[in-house]
């Protein structure tokens, strides 16, 4: 189950990259990444930590959606269009700093930014609470 819905994405996160028609799919994939990388801790978050989980889910969904679009149209991963000519059609791309990172590394960078401060990525031993 996704941590976020389109209403949150559009109205709270202020996202505009993923269209409503594709949002559920990519929010679900993003939630799967969060569950795997947080070892299930994202689902136990509440309050401000859950707000961070939702925002992280939105950011990851955008990265996953964009990566899929780039794959479909043959754009180099992490590249942005630098120049385009119409007569004798040509496109020139410029690699961004993320171009050398794998998709998983880019997702984890986002997770660190949003979830790291809340300890949701911690994989060590936690005290047992009864």
TAGIKA-V574638 format. One record per residue. N is the residue number from 0. RES is the residue in one letter. SS is DSSP state (~ for helix, > for strand, _ for the rest). BURIAL is I if it has 24 or more other C-alpha atoms within 12 Angstrom, else O. D_LAST is the distance of its C-alpha to the last C-alpha in whole Angstrom. Layout:
# TAGIKA-V574638
n->[N	N]
res->[RES	RES]
ss->[SS	SS]
burial->[BURIAL	BURIAL]
d_last->[D_LAST	D_LAST]
This chain:
# TAGIKA-V574638
n->[0	1	2	3	4	5	6	7	8	9	10	11	12	13	14	15	16	17	18	19	20	21	22	23	24	25	26	27	28	29	30	31	32	33	34	35	36	37	38	39	40	41	42	43	44	45	46	47	48	49	50	51	52	53	54	55	56	57	58	59	60	61	62	63	64	65	66	67	68	69	70	71	72	73	74	75	76	77	78	79	80	81	82	83	84	85	86	87	88	89	90	91	92	93	94	95	96	97	98	99	100	101	102	103	104	105	106	107	108	109	110	111	112	113	114	115	116	117	118	119	120	121	122	123	124	125	126	127	128	129]
res->[X	X	X	X	X	X	X	X	X	X	X	X	X	X	X	X	X	X	X	X	X	X	X	X	X	X	X	X	X	X	X	X	X	X	X	X	X	X	X	X	X	X	X	X	X	X	X	X	X	X	X	X	X	X	X	X	X	X	X	X	X	X	X	X	X	X	X	X	X	X	X	X	X	X	X	X	X	X	X	X	X	X	X	X	X	X	X	X	X	X	X	X	X	X	X	X	X	X	X	X	X	X	X	X	X	X	X	X	X	X	X	X	X	X	X	X	X	X	X	X	X	X	X	X	X	X	X	X	X	X]
ss->[_	_	_	_	_	~	~	~	~	~	~	_	_	_	_	_	_	_	_	~	~	~	~	~	~	~	~	~	~	~	~	~	~	~	~	~	~	~	_	_	~	~	~	~	_	_	~	~	~	~	~	~	~	~	~	~	~	~	~	~	~	~	~	~	~	~	~	~	~	~	~	~	~	_	_	_	_	_	>	>	>	>	>	>	>	_	_	_	_	>	>	>	>	>	>	_	~	~	~	~	_	_	~	~	~	~	~	~	~	~	~	~	~	~	~	~	~	~	_	_	_	_	_	_	_	_	_	_	_	_]
burial->[O	I	I	I	I	I	O	I	I	O	O	O	I	O	I	O	I	I	O	O	O	O	I	I	I	I	I	I	I	I	I	I	I	I	I	O	I	I	O	O	I	I	I	O	O	O	O	O	O	O	I	I	I	I	I	I	I	I	I	I	I	I	I	I	I	I	I	O	O	O	O	O	O	O	O	I	I	I	I	O	O	O	O	O	O	O	O	O	O	O	O	O	O	O	O	O	O	O	O	O	O	O	I	O	O	I	I	I	O	I	I	I	O	I	I	I	O	I	I	I	I	O	O	O	O	O	O	O	O	O]
d_last->[28	29	27	30	33	37	37	34	36	40	39	36	36	40	40	44	44	42	44	43	44	42	39	37	37	37	34	32	33	32	28	28	29	26	24	25	25	22	20	19	17	20	19	16	18	19	22	24	22	23	26	26	25	28	31	30	30	34	35	34	36	39	39	39	41	44	43	44	47	48	48	50	53	53	52	51	47	46	50	52	55	57	61	62	66	67	71	70	67	64	61	60	56	54	51	48	46	44	46	45	42	40	39	35	36	37	34	32	34	33	29	29	31	29	25	25	25	22	20	20	22	20	20	19	15	13	10	7	4	0]
